[in-house]
Amino acid sequence: MERDGGFDSWLVEELVSRGVFERAKLDIYAARARRMKIPLHSWLTAEGLLDRAAVEEFRNRWRAEGGGDAPVSGLPGPGEEIAGYRILSLIGYGGMGVVYRAVQTSLNRTVALKLLKPDRRWDKEHRRRFLNEARIASELNHESIVKVYEVGEDGDILFFSMELIEGEDLQQLVQREGRLPPSFVRAVLIEVSRALEAAHRKGIVHGDVKPANILLSKDGKIKLADLGIAARRFEKTPKLFASIHYAAPETIRGRPPGPAADLYSLGATAWHLLTGRPPFSGMEREAITAALAEGKIPDIEDAMPSLPVELLRAVRWLMAPSPADRPASAAELVAFLSKARRHPSRSRRTLSARTARTSSPVPLLVAAGLLIVAAGGWYIFTHRGRS
């Protein structure tokens, strides 16, 4: 039997290191939990300060690191076979599923095999979400999206097999390396935008773009993963699942996430990769929620003044409080960044607050063209008048 005290101690360090809570606040919360004679994590969920799903994810990670017993009973071990897949080793845990490295015996192909947790198998909502992830991902055939090979059931076990990416996610990378080079982040923005464009064209919204859901393979390929909460565009979404640091303001206000929400989350992801910490770092959940609801988005230039101008504009564009002020599509962002890469800025220019913080790069180019035309017309008019 695992001890909640051990988990809570680990959880405190994890929450402080991620900037979710300040240690002083957690000490106060822990004292309140002790007075109520309940574990700290239970108090946090009861007070609405931490989602139960988030606690479960933390607990699974803690157990995977050797902090307690196996996360759920009835999981297969190495050497066991399920639906034609031989289990090799455990990769990790998620909110709903367990992911293994496995071999598809019929093709002798090494894959990532995701199984719905045994304690979720009889829950209709979890079964629906699990199959939703598999079926939506299987429709998307794009080089920057993790491929799904097969979806099925083996008795009461739901599973799907997918492309195995040898590498790590960007959350792990930024935790190890800190700030990532602007050139790398630009490449991430372009590749993930291409993946999102492919999804959006099929009417699919990812819904949880963040560093942990972007994979970097050992050979340098960038892949968008985890479509567990993806939804059809215009599909009614009864609950917001996106991680709070990357959630778009309109979703906080209760609107279903659309393509523009994915783009905001991509901008927040770029912020995290460039600065080494997510937007609103150090703020508690209720304060972040209030700021997002009011459209008060922090400016990345305050966190990183030396950012190349094209990335500064891209992040501000993506994280505009209003969806109407963001790129019209992921493809528009790709076009902007690709052009900037072909014609890099010679120097770091100072931008006016009005221009850089509220205007998209494309209208700026149009406005510049109109000014040139107007100046030419004035020149012709005045010279004709003199003659």
Stockholm file with secondary structure:
# STOCKHOLM 1.0

chainA/1-387         MERDGGFDSWLVEELVSRGVFERAKLDIYAARARRMKIPLHSWLTAEGLLDRAAVEEFRNRWRAEGGGDAPVSGLPGPGEEIAGYRILSLIGYGGMGVVYRAVQTSLNRTVALKLLKPDRRWDKEHRRRFLNEARIASELNHESIVKVYEVGEDGDILFFSMELIEGEDLQQLVQREGRLPPSFVRAVLIEVSRALEAAHRKGIVHGDVKPANILLSKDGKIKLADLGIAARRFEKTPKLFASIHYAAPETIRGRPPGPAADLYSLGATAWHLLTGRPPFSGMEREAITAALAEGKIPDIEDAMPSLPVELLRAVRWLMAPSPADRPASAAELVAFLSKARRHPSRSRRTLSARTARTSSPVPLLVAAGLLIVAAGGWYIFTHRGRS
#=GR chainA/1-387 SS CCCHHHHHHHHHHHHHHTTSSCHHHHHHHHHHHHHHTSCHHHHHHHTTSSCHHHHHHHHHHHIIIIISSCSSTTCCCTTCEETTEEEEEEEEECSSEEEEEEEETTTTEEEEEEEECGGGTTCHHHHHHHHHHHHHHHHCCCTTBCCEEEEEEETTEEEEEECCCCEEEHHHHHHHHCSCCHHHHHHHHHHHHHHHHHHHHTTEECCCCSGGGEEEETTSCEEECCCTTCEETTCCCCSCCSCGGGCCHHHHTTCCCCHHHHHHHHHHHHHHHHHSSCTTTTCCHHHHHHHHHTTCCCCHHHHCTTCCHHHHHHHHHHTCSSGGGSCSSHHHHHHHHHHHHHSCCSSCCCCCHHHHHHSCHHHHHHHHHHHHHHHHHHHHHHHHHHC
#=GC SS_cons         CCCHHHHHHHHHHHHHHTTSSCHHHHHHHHHHHHHHTSCHHHHHHHTTSSCHHHHHHHHHHHIIIIISSCSSTTCCCTTCEETTEEEEEEEEECSSEEEEEEEETTTTEEEEEEEECGGGTTCHHHHHHHHHHHHHHHHCCCTTBCCEEEEEEETTEEEEEECCCCEEEHHHHHHHHCSCCHHHHHHHHHHHHHHHHHHHHTTEECCCCSGGGEEEETTSCEEECCCTTCEETTCCCCSCCSCGGGCCHHHHTTCCCCHHHHHHHHHHHHHHHHHSSCTTTTCCHHHHHHHHHTTCCCCHHHHCTTCCHHHHHHHHHHTCSSGGGSCSSHHHHHHHHHHHHHSCCSSCCCCCHHHHHHSCHHHHHHHHHHHHHHHHHHHHHHHHHHC
//
